[in-house]
Amino acid sequence: MQQIFNFIYKNSNRLLFLLLLGISLFLSIQSHSYHRSKIISSANFLSGGVYERINNVNEYLNLKTQNDALAQENAQLRSMLFHTKDTTAAPKLDSIKGIKPSDIIVSKVIHNSFSSQENYLTLNSGSLQGVKQDMGVINSLGIVGIIDNTSKNYSTVISILNNKSRINAKLKKSNHFGSLTWNGKSTGFVQLTDVPRLASIRKGDTIVTGGQSVIFPENINIGTIDRIKIDDQTHYYTIEVKLFNDMTNLGHVYIIKNENREEIINLEKKEEKDE
Amino acid sequence: MNSVLFVNIFRFIILLTVQIIIFNNMNFWGFISPYPYILFIILYPVNGNKSGLLAASFLLGLMMDLFSNSGGFNTAACVILAYYRPYLFKFSFGLSYEYQTIKLNDVLTPERFSFLLLSVLIHHLILFTLEAFKFTLLLDILLRTVLSTIFTLLICIIIIYLTKPNRR
């Protein structure tokens, strides 16, 4: 017994080191899984609050560009309003009972990262505003990411500039789809992989979100084709997509609530069970 | 003794705040960012309490991870750096470092520079390796480590010179 105590006392530093290293490595490895631990995320009270304070100051520096973006979006929406075929007809709701299939929550980016392999944003709305895991986040130019963790007033977003992000996307002119990933190199470009060779694609074509995703509605802008490669191993296209969004400068964003999401997921689960 | 403790607590808070507010937002060419907050571990008293340093580095790294959404990468890098600090002292200042009065917060000599360089290099290598977590990205990790080390080192030296106690 005495020897055990002596051993612990003599090696107290080494044991402490191993303990702390073990904890940190555990957190590191856990963070590489898709939905990370809730402990280490900037959606908590402390870091969310600090980031909100910092953002209150930084916001003034970007006011002009943000205003321009909002004005442009307004103009676009107005032109849509004035150029409908029949302005007296009310827009149809996409459901029998009159419930819209998706709803939108307005939010603001209070912290943005784009320098590492796995980038996350922090938004200033959380579960109190109705934000839940796996909701889509977009802005006026295109998609931004998917909600990861939420706390009461804040939430974190897996940015499309993240190794773990995989989003269903398709060509706007045809329905050939692939999955959108990021290779961690440039903040202006993402990669669309697994597009079949049958698809006729050309440089400059627009890429939009696909209809297979239960997170994003169909036909939300992503970017344009910049370069086309053919994968040596799979013989599918790998397309370099130039983003419409400047991911390094984000202000207001919209969170999309898909009302049918749970129904679709439940249905698909049932299908899997039956097989 | 108490003043040393207070200086260290003060340094901990100030470095963490400056890192989060200013240096985390610095992104040269989109992927190089300096991490001068590890100056806390580097400047910790040479003969100070070792368990204290380990615990403080763990807390420092954990706070950084909380604010930058980075799992436990900073924590692991900080704890490893804190544990191997005595060996780095031995390497840079010679075997008898414990009997000398080493002051890091002073004019740059080759010994001090080599200690700084090694500490920053080790921290960054572990940080970026854990962050990428893939061997296919090895070249990318090395490039980021080298470039970020240069920037962090530069900023560390500037901070040391700015906060160096005045002597007449």
Interface residues (C-beta under 8 A of the other chain):
Chain A: S12 N13 L16 F17 L20 L21 I23 S24 L25 F26 L27 S28 I29 Q30 S31 H32 R36 S37 I40 S41 S42 N44 L46 S47 V50 Y51 I54 S113 F114 S115 S116 Q117 E118 Y120 T122 T156 G184 S186 T187 T248
Chain B: I20 I21 N27 G30 F31 I32 S33 K50 S51 L54 A55 F58 G61 L62 D65 L66 F67 S68 N69 S70 G71 G72 F73 T75 A76 V79 I80 A82 Y83 L130 E131 A132 F133 L137 D140
